[in-house]
Amino acid sequence: MSAPTALVPSHPVPALSGPLVGGGTWDGPTAKSENFTLVVFYRGYHCPKCREQLHELRDHLDAFAETGTNVVAVSMDPQDRAVKTKEEWETGALPLVYGATVEDAKAWGLFLSRSRGMTSIGVEELAIFNEPGMFLIRNDGTLFASWVQTIPMARPPAAGIIGLIKFVLDKGYPPRGDVTDA
């Protein structure tokens, strides 16, 4: 398996679309938002840390909306597991996209893991699944910032990302890490 390739700020993000729990299709991060779209890749229904993160995002949706930021959570889970996530985890208005592929994960520079069997919450891991990643995308479809992880713990808090967005909007702060010709 090849190593992930990091996305570069100020460059277009890969295409990504998929079915939404509850019906319809999410048309990808280039779907217009006022300012940003936060795409959150989570490990799936088997992950208790993901549950915590999705609850936190759900609880901050209004604050994200006040900054002109859409939020969407994406997993490699099939429909049945994604529906359980929505219902059992009570994710509310947080849009959940399911059925992302290994190719999608690689295109976004995510790390992949193989199943180690049953988790601490009694749910079998998928055979292969992505590790967490968060991508803040400008409304022109280019990456502003990203957080890609190899483990499920220590994810950036929603309040911190909201604070970042407010700072960026208030100060006109540019994306960083976009030098590719050095």
C-alpha positions in Angstrom: 0.0 0.0 0.0 1.4 3.4 -0.9 1.9 6.2 1.6 -0.8 9.0 1.7 0.0 12.2 -0.2 -0.8 15.4 1.6 -3.1 17.9 0.1 -1.7 21.4 -0.4 -3.3 24.6 0.8 -4.5 27.0 -1.9 -4.8 24.0 -4.3 -8.1 22.3 -5.3 -9.2 19.4 -3.2 -10.1 16.1 -4.8 -13.6 15.4 -6.0 -15.8 13.7 -3.4 -19.5 13.1 -3.4 -21.7 10.4 -1.9 -25.1 9.4 -0.5 -26.4 11.1 2.6 -28.1 9.2 5.4 -31.7 10.1 5.1 -31.6 10.4 1.4 -30.1 12.6 -1.3 -26.5 13.1 -2.3 -23.8 15.4 -1.0 -22.3 17.0 -4.1 -18.8 17.5 -2.6 -16.7 20.2 -1.0 -17.1 22.5 -3.9 -20.8 22.9 -3.2 -21.1 26.6 -2.4 -20.9 27.8 1.2 -20.7 31.4 2.3 -17.1 31.0 3.4 -15.9 27.4 4.1 -16.9 23.8 4.2 -15.4 21.6 6.9 -15.2 18.0 5.7 -14.7 15.6 8.6 -13.6 12.1 7.8 -14.4 9.8 10.7 -13.4 6.1 11.2 -17.0 4.8 11.3 -19.6 3.3 13.5 -17.1 1.1 15.4 -15.2 4.1 16.8 -16.2 5.6 20.2 -13.9 8.6 19.7 -15.8 9.3 16.4 -19.1 9.3 18.4 -17.6 12.0 20.7 -16.4 14.1 17.7 -19.7 13.9 15.9 -21.6 14.9 19.0 -19.3 17.9 19.4 -19.7 18.9 15.8 -23.5 18.5 16.1 -23.5 20.7 19.2 -21.5 23.4 17.3 -23.4 23.5 14.0 -25.0 26.8 14.7 -21.7 28.4 15.6 -20.2 27.0 12.3 -23.2 28.4 10.4 -22.6 31.8 12.0 -19.2 31.8 10.3 -20.6 30.8 7.0 -19.2 27.3 7.3 -21.0 24.1 6.2 -20.0 20.9 8.0 -20.2 17.4 6.7 -19.0 14.1 8.2 -17.8 11.3 5.8 -17.1 7.6 6.4 -16.3 4.4 4.6 -19.2 2.8 6.4 -21.9 1.1 4.2 -25.4 2.4 4.5 -26.6 0.2 7.3 -23.8 1.2 9.6 -24.2 4.9 8.7 -27.9 4.8 9.5 -27.1 3.2 12.9 -24.6 6.0 13.4 -27.2 8.7 12.7 -29.9 7.0 14.8 -28.0 5.6 17.8 -25.5 8.4 18.1 -28.2 11.0 17.7 -26.2 13.2 15.3 -29.1 15.5 14.6 -28.7 17.9 11.7 -25.1 16.9 11.0 -25.0 15.6 7.4 -23.5 12.1 7.2 -22.1 10.8 3.9 -21.4 7.1 3.7 -19.7 4.8 1.3 -16.4 6.6 0.8 -13.8 4.3 -0.8 -10.2 3.4 -0.3 -9.4 5.5 -3.4 -11.2 8.5 -1.8 -9.2 8.1 1.4 -6.0 7.9 -0.6 -6.9 10.9 -2.7 -7.5 13.0 0.4 -4.2 11.9 2.0 -5.8 9.9 4.8 -4.1 7.0 6.6 -5.8 3.6 6.4 -6.0 0.8 9.0 -7.0 -2.8 8.8 -9.5 -4.3 11.1 -8.3 -5.6 14.5 -11.7 -7.2 15.1 -14.2 -6.1 17.8 -13.9 -2.7 19.4 -14.4 -1.8 23.0 -18.0 -0.9 22.2 -18.7 -4.4 20.8 -18.7 -3.4 17.1 -16.6 -5.0 14.4 -14.3 -2.7 12.6 -14.5 -2.5 8.8 -11.9 -4.7 7.0 -10.2 -1.4 5.9 -11.1 2.0 7.1 -9.7 5.6 7.1 -8.2 7.3 10.1 -9.5 10.7 11.0 -9.0 13.8 8.9 -10.5 17.3 8.8 -10.3 19.6 5.9 -11.3 23.3 5.9 -12.1 24.2 2.3 -12.7 27.6 0.9 -15.8 28.2 -1.2 -13.7 28.2 -4.3 -12.9 24.5 -3.7 -9.3 25.0 -2.5 -7.9 23.7 0.7 -7.4 26.3 3.5 -6.2 24.0 6.3 -6.1 20.3 7.2 -5.6 18.0 10.2 -4.8 14.4 9.3 -4.2 11.7 12.0 -2.9 8.3 12.3 -4.8 7.4 15.5 -8.3 8.2 16.7 -7.4 10.3 19.8 -6.5 14.0 20.2 -8.7 15.5 17.4 -8.9 19.3 17.1 -11.9 20.6 19.0 -14.7 22.2 17.2 -14.5 25.4 19.2 -10.8 25.8 18.2 -11.7 25.5 14.5 -14.5 28.0 14.9 -12.0 30.3 16.5 -9.6 29.8 13.6 -12.4 30.6 11.1 -13.4 33.8 12.9 -9.7 34.9 13.1 -9.2 34.2 9.4 -12.3 36.1 8.4 -11.6 39.0 10.7 -7.9 39.4 9.8 -7.9 38.1 6.3 -5.3 35.6 7.3 -4.1 33.5 4.3 -3.6 29.8 4.0 -0.2 28.6 5.1 1.9 25.6 4.0 1.3 26.2 0.3 4.9 26.4 -0.9 5.5 23.6 -3.3 8.5 24.9 -5.3 11.2 25.2 -2.6 
